[in-house]
Amino acid sequence: MAVSEDQDSKLSSKLDMSHGFVHHIIKNQVERNDYDKEVKLAKTYQKGPRLTPSTNRPKKPNIRLYTPPSRGTKTG
């Protein structure tokens, strides 16, 4: 009888995974990962090509440059 009790305790100590709950969680995680990849890929296509500004244009054209007074004239 001691042998059968030992076997029963080994069987009852394991988790019963027949309900499939863990498989449902794993499936949801895989589907979420696939969805996130699709959304990220769609965002990269949505941005389009980037236009780089030319180097000849000034960055801030409205800023006045400082011009020091000339040495020959006196201001009073």
Residue pairs with C-beta under 8 A, 6 or more apart in sequence:
69 75
